[in-house]
């Protein structure tokens, strides 16, 4: 199902100039709304920063108007709704309205990543545009993002344009978390959680270490192949700079496989009771590790990560145990 869902999207390289403009219009609208949301959430404690975000929102709306004017001139008044999530190659972010809490540092980090992503998008779009007017506007927008009066500068921090930010260590770490850690973590989570039930169902049903190991190994390898293919197909790296799809697919697939094998390997121990005890300990430790990674790298509150991963994983474990024992 995941593969079929991804195939319904278009790659950036497949978009026409008309579709690129429509995508840019909706993106500018989305970004303006995000900045307005930042301003609303920060107004009480950071009124100066809130005012800055409102100014940034107005700039995004001006960009949208310029894009709309050119679109209507070239293609008419009906503008199709094309969003970033409809196109393969954009990083998927947590929706702003779902964030439990928002402080000034978190808002600033998100805004800096948005600037970088927009710069990449307009630069790549301008290189592909054939119509002189379309190319000129896209180049202007790319330049505006590249030399944007960034949030960091407005908060009286060191100013860096988009090219410099790509080399700045903290931003690189944030992009690494979004573009590399996240796919690897999703693979690890899929392997760790999805393998719990079948492995322990087989364990309690067969009471055989070797047979349980075979089931777990098959589950881990199969899941790794599936997740690896899905990740490789999700993004060609043209916009995000996340690297070659094959490399990301291998990373995601390997992490998925390792997540499942962690439960299967203890059953190489011939004594079933010993193997089962060690495997249960591995389950708890791996689920705690994943919850910590989500908190450390993905800015998920630890309480939520603990409930989602540890409690959820233990419920899956109990389900497998009950099915295997029936």
Beta strands, then each sheet from edge to edge (+ up, - down):
strand 1: 10-11
strand 2: 87-88
sheet 1: 1+ 2+
end
